[in-house]
Amino acid sequence: MPPRILIAGAGIAGLALAQGLLNHPTKKFKVIVFEKDAGPQGKSDLFLTINARWQGHHIQVYNYGAQALLRLLPPHLIARLSEVFPPHIENECPSALVIDESGKQVVVFGGKQAKDVHELAQIDEKKTAWIMGYRPDLRNLLLDGVDVRWSKQIIGYEESENGVRVCFADGTEEVGDVLIGADGVNSIVRSQKFPNSYKQHLGVTVIPTDVLVSASLAKRYHAFAKHAEAAVFLGPDGHTLLVTTRLHSITQDSATFYRMTLQYGFPSAETNYTVDSPADVVRDITNFLMKRKRGELTDVLLELWKLARTKDVKVGGMAYVPPVRRALYEVAGIPEESKPSRVTLLGDSICGMSPFRGQAANIAFQDAVSLCRALDNYEIEGFIRCIGNYETEIRPHDLKAQIASRYRALEMTLFGLRKWPVPILKPLSPFIIAATVIYVGVWKLETAAQSHPPYDTDPRNPKAYFNSKLKKHHGEH
Protein backbone atom coordinates (compact mmCIF):
# COMPACT_ATOMS: atom_id res chain seq x y z
CA MET A 1 0.00 0.00 0.00
CA PRO A 2 1.48 3.42 -0.95
CA PRO A 3 2.22 5.92 1.82
CA ARG A 4 -0.59 8.33 2.68
CA ILE A 5 0.48 11.95 2.35
CA LEU A 6 -1.97 14.41 3.92
CA ILE A 7 -1.86 18.06 2.82
CA ALA A 8 -3.65 20.85 4.67
CA GLY A 9 -4.71 23.60 2.27
CA ALA A 10 -5.82 23.61 -1.37
CA GLY A 11 -4.04 26.80 -2.36
CA ILE A 12 -1.52 26.76 -5.17
CA ALA A 13 1.30 25.63 -2.84
CA GLY A 14 -0.53 22.56 -1.53
CA LEU A 15 -1.92 21.67 -4.95
CA ALA A 16 1.47 22.04 -6.66
CA LEU A 17 2.96 19.67 -4.09
CA ALA A 18 0.10 17.24 -4.63
CA GLN A 19 0.78 17.25 -8.38
CA GLY A 20 4.47 16.64 -7.79
CA LEU A 21 3.82 13.69 -5.48
CA LEU A 22 1.17 12.17 -7.73
CA ASN A 23 3.57 12.38 -10.67
CA HIS A 24 6.68 11.30 -8.77
CA PRO A 25 8.98 9.50 -11.22
CA THR A 26 9.92 6.59 -8.95
CA LYS A 27 7.44 6.40 -6.05
CA LYS A 28 3.70 5.98 -5.62
CA PHE A 29 1.89 8.05 -3.01
CA LYS A 30 -1.71 8.29 -1.87
CA VAL A 31 -2.22 12.06 -1.67
CA ILE A 32 -5.22 13.69 0.00
CA VAL A 33 -5.70 17.45 0.25
CA PHE A 34 -7.97 18.95 2.91
CA GLU A 35 -9.48 22.40 2.42
CA LYS A 36 -11.69 24.39 4.79
CA ASP A 37 -13.62 26.07 1.95
CA ALA A 38 -16.82 24.44 0.74
CA GLY A 39 -15.61 24.05 -2.83
CA PRO A 40 -13.24 25.35 -5.51
CA GLN A 41 -14.98 28.74 -5.53
CA GLY A 42 -14.64 29.23 -1.78
CA LYS A 43 -17.19 30.69 0.56
CA SER A 44 -20.24 32.73 -0.37
CA ASP A 45 -20.23 35.26 2.47
CA LEU A 46 -21.14 38.81 1.53
CA PHE A 47 -17.64 40.28 1.28
CA LEU A 48 -15.13 37.46 1.87
CA THR A 49 -16.29 35.52 -1.13
CA ILE A 50 -14.91 33.58 -4.05
CA ASN A 51 -11.14 33.69 -4.25
CA ALA A 52 -11.09 35.51 -0.91
CA ARG A 53 -7.44 34.68 -0.12
CA TRP A 54 -5.94 36.59 -3.04
CA GLN A 55 -6.69 33.76 -5.44
CA GLY A 56 -8.42 36.01 -7.94
CA HIS A 57 -5.49 38.24 -8.91
CA HIS A 58 -2.46 38.08 -11.19
CA ILE A 59 0.52 35.90 -10.33
CA GLN A 60 4.14 36.53 -11.24
CA VAL A 61 6.23 33.47 -12.07
CA TYR A 62 9.98 33.84 -12.35
CA ASN A 63 12.33 31.62 -14.34
CA TYR A 64 13.24 29.58 -11.25
CA GLY A 65 9.55 29.19 -10.38
CA ALA A 66 8.77 28.06 -13.92
CA GLN A 67 11.55 25.48 -13.75
CA ALA A 68 10.09 24.08 -10.54
CA LEU A 69 6.53 24.11 -11.86
CA LEU A 70 7.52 22.13 -14.94
CA ARG A 71 9.13 19.51 -12.69
CA LEU A 72 5.93 19.14 -10.66
CA LEU A 73 3.31 18.88 -13.40
CA PRO A 74 2.40 15.96 -15.66
CA PRO A 75 2.72 16.46 -19.45
CA HIS A 76 -0.98 17.10 -20.07
CA LEU A 77 -1.00 19.98 -17.57
CA ILE A 78 2.28 21.39 -18.85
CA ALA A 79 0.63 21.58 -22.26
CA ARG A 80 -2.11 23.78 -20.74
CA LEU A 81 0.16 26.32 -19.06
CA SER A 82 -0.36 28.77 -21.93
CA GLU A 83 -3.95 29.12 -20.67
CA VAL A 84 -2.58 30.46 -17.39
CA PHE A 85 0.46 32.34 -18.72
CA PRO A 86 -0.38 33.63 -22.22
CA PRO A 87 2.71 33.96 -24.42
CA HIS A 88 4.17 37.45 -24.62
CA ILE A 89 2.96 39.42 -27.61
CA GLU A 90 4.46 42.37 -29.46
CA ASN A 91 4.99 45.48 -27.31
CA GLU A 92 4.57 43.64 -23.99
CA CYS A 93 7.39 44.52 -21.63
CA PRO A 94 8.41 42.10 -18.83
CA SER A 95 9.47 44.87 -16.49
CA ALA A 96 8.29 46.73 -13.40
CA LEU A 97 8.33 50.52 -13.24
CA VAL A 98 8.26 52.93 -10.33
CA ILE A 99 6.56 56.16 -11.42
CA ASP A 100 6.29 59.39 -9.45
CA GLU A 101 3.30 61.72 -9.20
CA SER A 102 4.34 63.68 -12.28
CA GLY A 103 4.43 60.53 -14.41
CA LYS A 104 8.21 60.25 -14.59
CA GLN A 105 9.92 56.88 -14.24
CA VAL A 106 11.93 56.73 -11.03
CA VAL A 107 13.25 53.17 -11.31
CA VAL A 108 12.92 50.38 -13.88
CA PHE A 109 13.24 46.75 -12.79
CA GLY A 110 13.91 44.97 -16.06
CA GLY A 111 13.69 41.30 -16.90
CA LYS A 112 15.05 39.14 -19.70
CA GLN A 113 12.49 38.62 -22.46
CA ALA A 114 10.89 35.16 -22.69
CA LYS A 115 8.15 34.32 -25.17
CA ASP A 116 6.32 31.88 -22.91
CA VAL A 117 6.63 29.87 -19.71
CA HIS A 118 8.63 27.12 -21.45
CA GLU A 119 11.21 29.57 -22.77
CA LEU A 120 11.20 31.26 -19.37
CA ALA A 121 12.21 28.01 -17.69
CA GLN A 122 15.30 27.81 -19.91
CA ILE A 123 16.72 31.10 -18.61
CA ASP A 124 19.50 30.77 -16.05
CA GLU A 125 18.36 31.27 -12.46
CA LYS A 126 21.01 33.93 -11.92
CA LYS A 127 19.23 36.17 -14.42
CA THR A 128 15.97 37.98 -13.75
CA ALA A 129 13.03 36.97 -15.93
CA TRP A 130 9.33 36.50 -15.34
CA ILE A 131 5.90 36.23 -16.90
CA MET A 132 2.58 37.39 -15.50
CA GLY A 133 -0.38 35.01 -15.38
CA TYR A 134 -3.80 34.53 -13.85
CA ARG A 135 -3.83 33.04 -10.36
CA PRO A 136 -7.37 31.55 -10.43
CA ASP A 137 -6.59 29.79 -13.71
CA LEU A 138 -3.43 28.31 -12.22
CA ARG A 139 -5.32 27.05 -9.19
CA ASN A 140 -7.98 25.46 -11.39
CA LEU A 141 -5.29 23.77 -13.46
CA LEU A 142 -3.57 22.43 -10.33
CA LEU A 143 -6.85 20.95 -9.08
CA ASP A 144 -6.89 18.55 -12.04
CA GLY A 145 -6.75 14.95 -10.81
CA VAL A 146 -6.17 15.84 -7.14
CA ASP A 147 -8.28 14.27 -4.37
CA VAL A 148 -9.49 17.34 -2.47
CA ARG A 149 -11.77 16.96 0.56
CA TRP A 150 -13.72 20.20 0.88
CA SER A 151 -15.22 21.67 4.07
CA LYS A 152 -12.46 20.05 6.15
CA GLN A 153 -11.13 22.55 8.68
CA ILE A 154 -8.10 21.16 10.51
CA ILE A 155 -8.10 21.88 14.24
CA GLY A 156 -5.04 19.87 15.25
CA TYR A 157 -3.05 16.67 14.88
CA GLU A 158 -1.49 13.90 16.95
CA GLU A 159 1.81 12.27 16.06
CA SER A 160 2.72 8.70 16.88
CA GLU A 161 5.62 6.41 16.13
CA ASN A 162 3.83 5.03 13.07
CA GLY A 163 2.01 8.04 11.66
CA VAL A 164 0.01 11.20 12.23
CA ARG A 165 -3.70 11.58 13.03
CA VAL A 166 -5.38 14.76 11.78
CA CYS A 167 -8.48 16.09 13.55
CA PHE A 168 -11.14 18.20 11.84
CA ALA A 169 -13.75 20.65 13.08
CA ASP A 170 -16.58 18.35 11.96
CA GLY A 171 -15.40 15.66 14.40
CA THR A 172 -13.81 13.39 11.81
CA GLU A 173 -10.21 12.20 11.71
CA GLU A 174 -7.75 11.03 9.09
CA VAL A 175 -4.56 9.02 9.51
CA GLY A 176 -1.52 9.31 7.29
CA ASP A 177 2.21 8.80 7.18
CA VAL A 178 3.04 12.50 6.75
CA LEU A 179 1.19 15.80 7.22
CA ILE A 180 2.20 18.90 5.25
CA GLY A 181 0.74 22.19 6.41
CA ALA A 182 0.15 24.36 3.34
CA ASP A 183 -2.67 26.23 5.06
CA GLY A 184 -1.35 29.75 4.67
CA VAL A 185 -0.17 32.54 6.90
CA ASN A 186 -2.83 31.65 9.50
CA SER A 187 -1.69 28.02 9.52
CA ILE A 188 -3.20 25.79 12.20
CA VAL A 189 -0.51 23.20 11.52
CA ARG A 190 2.26 25.74 12.09
CA SER A 191 0.72 27.03 15.32
CA GLN A 192 0.89 23.52 16.78
CA LYS A 193 4.27 22.53 15.34
CA PHE A 194 5.87 25.85 16.31
CA PRO A 195 3.79 27.31 19.16
CA ASN A 196 6.11 30.33 19.45
CA SER A 197 5.64 31.33 15.82
CA TYR A 198 3.51 34.33 15.00
CA LYS A 199 2.43 36.74 12.30
CA GLN A 200 4.56 39.88 12.12
CA HIS A 201 2.74 42.94 10.82
CA LEU A 202 4.75 44.68 8.11
CA GLY A 203 3.31 48.10 8.85
CA VAL A 204 1.53 48.23 5.50
CA THR A 205 -2.13 48.02 4.56
CA VAL A 206 -3.16 47.04 1.03
CA ILE A 207 -6.47 47.03 -0.81
CA PRO A 208 -6.32 44.68 -3.82
CA THR A 209 -9.00 44.37 -6.47
CA ASP A 210 -9.40 43.44 -10.13
CA VAL A 211 -10.97 45.68 -12.75
CA LEU A 212 -12.05 45.25 -16.35
CA VAL A 213 -10.54 48.05 -18.44
CA SER A 214 -11.60 49.26 -21.88
CA ALA A 215 -9.09 49.52 -24.70
CA SER A 216 -9.29 53.33 -24.69
CA LEU A 217 -8.56 53.62 -20.96
CA ALA A 218 -5.81 50.98 -21.21
CA LYS A 219 -4.15 53.05 -23.94
CA ARG A 220 -4.15 56.13 -21.70
CA TYR A 221 -2.73 54.06 -18.83
CA HIS A 222 0.08 52.61 -20.95
CA ALA A 223 1.13 56.10 -22.02
CA PHE A 224 2.67 56.16 -18.53
CA ALA A 225 3.28 52.44 -17.88
CA LYS A 226 4.95 51.82 -21.27
CA HIS A 227 3.33 48.36 -21.61
CA ALA A 228 5.11 47.11 -18.49
CA GLU A 229 3.50 44.13 -16.76
CA ALA A 230 3.78 45.89 -13.40
CA ALA A 231 3.96 49.52 -12.36
CA VAL A 232 4.07 51.20 -8.95
CA PHE A 233 2.65 54.72 -8.88
CA LEU A 234 3.98 56.78 -5.98
CA GLY A 235 1.70 59.09 -4.05
CA PRO A 236 2.01 61.41 -1.06
CA ASP A 237 2.81 60.16 2.46
CA GLY A 238 4.04 56.75 1.34
CA HIS A 239 0.87 55.81 -0.55
CA THR A 240 1.33 53.63 -3.63
CA LEU A 241 -0.80 52.05 -6.33
CA LEU A 242 0.56 48.83 -7.82
CA VAL A 243 -0.95 47.85 -11.18
CA THR A 244 -0.34 44.51 -12.90
CA THR A 245 -1.76 43.60 -16.28
CA ARG A 246 -1.22 41.83 -19.59
CA LEU A 247 -1.93 43.07 -23.11
CA HIS A 248 -4.20 40.09 -23.77
CA SER A 249 -7.88 40.85 -24.16
CA ILE A 250 -9.92 38.58 -21.88
CA THR A 251 -13.28 39.13 -23.57
CA GLN A 252 -14.57 37.15 -26.50
CA ASP A 253 -17.01 39.72 -27.87
CA SER A 254 -16.28 42.51 -30.33
CA ALA A 255 -15.22 44.95 -27.59
CA THR A 256 -11.68 44.72 -26.24
CA PHE A 257 -11.21 44.69 -22.48
CA TYR A 258 -8.17 44.03 -20.35
CA ARG A 259 -7.94 42.70 -16.84
CA MET A 260 -5.91 44.74 -14.37
CA THR A 261 -5.10 44.09 -10.74
CA LEU A 262 -4.96 47.24 -8.64
CA GLN A 263 -3.34 47.14 -5.21
CA TYR A 264 -3.49 50.36 -3.23
CA GLY A 265 -1.09 50.47 -0.29
CA PHE A 266 -0.16 52.81 2.52
CA PRO A 267 1.84 52.68 5.79
CA SER A 268 -0.32 51.94 8.80
CA ALA A 269 0.00 50.27 12.19
CA GLU A 270 -3.64 49.17 12.02
CA THR A 271 -4.20 45.40 11.95
CA ASN A 272 -7.77 44.76 13.08
CA TYR A 273 -9.78 45.85 10.08
CA THR A 274 -13.49 45.17 10.08
CA VAL A 275 -15.21 44.08 6.88
CA ASP A 276 -16.22 47.47 5.53
CA SER A 277 -18.77 48.07 2.83
CA PRO A 278 -16.88 47.73 -0.48
CA ALA A 279 -18.47 50.99 -1.60
CA ASP A 280 -16.93 52.72 1.44
CA VAL A 281 -13.51 51.25 0.64
CA VAL A 282 -13.74 52.43 -2.98
CA ARG A 283 -14.78 55.90 -1.80
CA ASP A 284 -11.94 56.16 0.73
CA ILE A 285 -9.27 55.20 -1.80
CA THR A 286 -10.79 57.60 -4.32
CA ASN A 287 -10.35 60.36 -1.74
CA PHE A 288 -6.72 59.30 -1.24
CA LEU A 289 -6.09 59.43 -4.99
CA MET A 290 -7.63 62.90 -5.13
CA LYS A 291 -4.74 64.13 -2.95
CA ARG A 292 -2.24 63.39 -5.72
CA LYS A 293 -0.97 66.10 -8.05
CA ARG A 294 -3.75 66.76 -10.53
CA GLY A 295 -3.10 65.90 -14.13
CA GLU A 296 -3.65 63.20 -16.73
CA LEU A 297 -1.95 60.49 -14.67
CA THR A 298 -4.11 61.13 -11.62
CA ASP A 299 -7.20 61.23 -13.84
CA VAL A 300 -6.30 57.84 -15.31
CA LEU A 301 -5.69 56.26 -11.90
CA LEU A 302 -8.99 57.64 -10.61
CA GLU A 303 -10.85 56.21 -13.59
CA LEU A 304 -9.20 52.83 -13.03
CA TRP A 305 -10.09 52.76 -9.35
CA LYS A 306 -13.70 53.77 -9.99
CA LEU A 307 -14.04 50.52 -11.98
CA ALA A 308 -13.63 48.50 -8.76
CA ARG A 309 -16.64 46.28 -8.15
CA THR A 310 -18.77 46.66 -5.05
CA LYS A 311 -20.43 43.27 -5.59
CA ASP A 312 -19.15 39.89 -6.74
CA VAL A 313 -19.40 39.45 -10.49
CA LYS A 314 -17.97 37.09 -13.08
CA VAL A 315 -16.92 38.41 -16.49
CA GLY A 316 -15.24 36.33 -19.15
CA GLY A 317 -15.02 33.39 -16.74
CA MET A 318 -13.08 35.42 -14.17
CA ALA A 319 -14.24 36.49 -10.72
CA TYR A 320 -14.10 40.12 -9.65
CA VAL A 321 -14.17 40.41 -5.88
CA PRO A 322 -14.97 43.63 -3.98
CA PRO A 323 -11.96 45.37 -2.41
CA VAL A 324 -11.28 44.98 1.31
CA ARG A 325 -8.51 46.35 3.51
CA ARG A 326 -5.80 43.84 4.38
CA ALA A 327 -2.93 44.29 6.81
CA LEU A 328 0.22 42.72 5.38
CA TYR A 329 1.99 40.10 7.47
CA GLU A 330 4.92 37.77 7.27
CA VAL A 331 5.55 34.64 9.32
CA ALA A 332 8.09 34.98 12.13
CA GLY A 333 9.30 32.93 15.07
CA ILE A 334 10.17 29.80 13.09
CA PRO A 335 13.30 28.33 14.71
CA GLU A 336 16.30 27.95 12.44
CA GLU A 337 16.73 24.40 13.67
CA SER A 338 14.08 22.09 15.08
CA LYS A 339 13.60 18.42 15.72
CA PRO A 340 12.15 16.87 12.56
CA SER A 341 8.92 14.93 12.72
CA ARG A 342 6.23 13.56 10.42
CA VAL A 343 4.76 17.07 10.15
CA THR A 344 6.23 19.85 8.04
CA LEU A 345 5.20 23.08 6.32
CA LEU A 346 5.09 24.57 2.83
CA GLY A 347 4.36 27.94 1.27
CA ASP A 348 2.97 30.85 3.26
CA SER A 349 2.55 28.66 6.33
CA ILE A 350 6.33 28.61 6.81
CA CYS A 351 7.51 31.49 4.64
CA GLY A 352 4.66 34.00 4.51
CA MET A 353 6.00 37.21 3.01
CA SER A 354 5.13 40.55 1.47
CA PRO A 355 3.78 40.32 -2.11
CA PHE A 356 5.95 43.24 -3.26
CA ARG A 357 8.51 41.04 -5.05
CA GLY A 358 6.03 38.44 -6.28
CA GLN A 359 8.22 35.61 -4.97
CA ALA A 360 5.97 33.63 -2.64
CA ALA A 361 4.49 31.20 -5.17
CA ASN A 362 7.88 30.68 -6.80
CA ILE A 363 9.49 29.79 -3.49
CA ALA A 364 6.60 27.42 -2.75
CA PHE A 365 7.12 25.64 -6.09
CA GLN A 366 10.84 25.27 -5.40
CA ASP A 367 10.15 23.94 -1.91
CA ALA A 368 7.59 21.48 -3.29
CA VAL A 369 10.26 20.11 -5.62
CA SER A 370 12.64 19.82 -2.66
CA LEU A 371 10.07 17.91 -0.61
CA CYS A 372 9.27 15.53 -3.47
CA ARG A 373 12.96 14.88 -3.91
CA ALA A 374 13.48 14.34 -0.17
CA LEU A 375 10.63 11.83 0.05
CA ASP A 376 12.24 9.81 -2.73
CA ASN A 377 14.37 8.18 0.00
CA TYR A 378 11.63 7.41 2.53
CA GLU A 379 12.04 3.62 2.21
CA ILE A 380 15.72 3.84 3.19
CA GLU A 381 15.89 6.82 5.55
CA GLY A 382 12.33 6.93 6.87
CA PHE A 383 9.89 9.83 6.69
CA ILE A 384 11.22 11.78 9.66
CA ARG A 385 14.78 11.96 8.38
CA CYS A 386 13.55 12.83 4.88
CA ILE A 387 11.52 15.73 6.27
CA GLY A 388 14.52 16.87 8.30
CA ASN A 389 16.60 16.94 5.11
CA TYR A 390 13.88 18.96 3.37
CA GLU A 391 13.66 21.54 6.15
CA THR A 392 17.44 21.94 6.28
CA GLU A 393 17.58 22.50 2.53
CA ILE A 394 14.83 25.10 2.21
CA ARG A 395 15.43 27.27 5.27
CA PRO A 396 18.31 29.44 3.94
CA HIS A 397 16.73 30.44 0.63
CA ASP A 398 13.28 30.83 2.21
CA LEU A 399 14.72 33.28 4.73
CA LYS A 400 16.60 35.20 2.05
CA ALA A 401 13.44 35.57 -0.04
CA GLN A 402 11.43 36.69 2.97
CA ILE A 403 13.97 39.37 3.87
CA ALA A 404 14.11 40.58 0.26
CA SER A 405 10.33 40.91 0.08
CA ARG A 406 10.26 42.73 3.41
CA TYR A 407 12.68 45.40 2.26
CA ARG A 408 10.97 45.79 -1.10
CA ALA A 409 7.82 46.67 0.84
CA LEU A 410 9.83 49.22 2.83
CA GLU A 411 11.49 50.67 -0.25
CA MET A 412 8.28 51.09 -2.23
CA THR A 413 6.50 52.86 0.62
CA LEU A 414 9.45 55.01 1.65
CA PHE A 415 9.88 56.21 -1.94
CA GLY A 416 6.70 58.22 -1.39
CA LEU A 417 8.12 59.83 1.77
CA ARG A 418 11.27 61.21 0.19
CA LYS A 419 11.97 64.92 0.58
CA TRP A 420 14.95 66.39 -1.23
CA PRO A 421 16.73 68.92 1.02
CA VAL A 422 19.01 70.13 -1.79
CA PRO A 423 16.95 71.25 -4.83
CA ILE A 424 19.82 70.67 -7.25
CA LEU A 425 19.76 66.95 -6.41
CA LYS A 426 16.14 66.50 -7.41
CA PRO A 427 16.83 66.03 -11.16
CA LEU A 428 19.23 63.26 -10.19
CA SER A 429 16.70 61.59 -7.90
CA PRO A 430 16.08 58.52 -10.10
CA PHE A 431 19.78 57.70 -10.14
CA ILE A 432 20.24 58.44 -6.44
CA ILE A 433 17.28 56.25 -5.51
CA ALA A 434 18.36 53.41 -7.78
CA ALA A 435 21.92 53.45 -6.44
CA THR A 436 20.73 53.67 -2.84
CA VAL A 437 18.24 50.84 -3.26
CA ILE A 438 20.82 48.57 -4.85
CA TYR A 439 23.58 49.36 -2.35
CA VAL A 440 21.44 49.34 0.78
CA GLY A 441 19.34 46.41 -0.42
CA VAL A 442 22.36 44.20 -1.04
CA TRP A 443 23.92 45.23 2.28
CA LYS A 444 20.72 44.48 4.15
CA LEU A 445 20.34 41.07 2.54
CA GLU A 446 23.93 40.08 3.20
CA THR A 447 23.99 41.22 6.82
CA ALA A 448 20.56 39.78 7.56
CA ALA A 449 21.43 36.46 5.97
CA GLN A 450 24.58 36.27 8.07
CA SER A 451 23.08 37.22 11.42
CA HIS A 452 19.46 35.99 11.04
CA PRO A 453 18.09 38.53 13.54
CA PRO A 454 14.73 37.68 15.09
CA TYR A 455 12.17 39.87 13.37
CA ASP A 456 10.82 41.51 16.51
CA THR A 457 14.32 42.46 17.70
CA ASP A 458 15.50 43.69 14.30
CA PRO A 459 16.29 47.42 14.67
CA ARG A 460 14.84 47.91 11.19
CA ASN A 461 11.42 46.71 12.34
CA PRO A 462 9.02 47.98 9.64
CA LYS A 463 6.27 49.27 11.95
CA ALA A 464 8.67 51.39 14.00
CA TYR A 465 10.51 52.46 10.86
CA PHE A 466 7.33 53.54 9.06
CA ASN A 467 5.98 55.38 12.10
CA SER A 468 9.23 57.28 12.67
CA LYS A 469 9.47 58.24 9.01
CA LEU A 470 5.85 59.36 8.87
CA LYS A 471 6.23 61.39 12.06
CA LYS A 472 9.35 63.07 10.71
CA HIS A 473 7.74 63.68 7.32
CA HIS A 474 4.65 65.33 8.79
CA GLY A 475 6.82 67.35 11.17
CA GLU A 476 8.74 68.80 8.22
CA HIS A 477 5.52 70.02 6.70
Secondary structure, 3 states (H helix, E strand, C coil): CCCEEEEECCCHHHHHHHHHHHCCCCCCCEEEEECCCCCCCCCCCCCCCCCCCCCCCEEEEEHHHHHHHHHHCCHHHHCCHHHHCCCCCCCCEEEEEEECCCCCEEEEEECCCCCCHHHHHCCCCCCCCEEEEEHHHHHHHHCCCCCEECCCCEEEEEECCCCEEEEECCCCEEEECEEEECCCCCCHHHHHHCCCCEEEEEEEEEEEEEEEEEHHHHHHHHHHHCCEEEEEEECHHHCEEEEEEEEEECCCCCCCEEEEEEEEEEECCCCCCCCCCHHHHHHHHHHHHCCCCCCHHHHHHHHHHCCCCCCCEEECCEEECCCCCEEEEEEECCCCCCCCCCEEECCHHHHCCCHHHCCHHHHHHHHHHHHHHHHCCHHHHCHHHHHHHHHHHHHHHHHHHHHHHHHHHHHHHHHCCCCCCCHHHHHHHHHHHHHHHHHHHHHHHHHHHHHCCCHHHCCCCHHHHHHHHHHHHHHHC
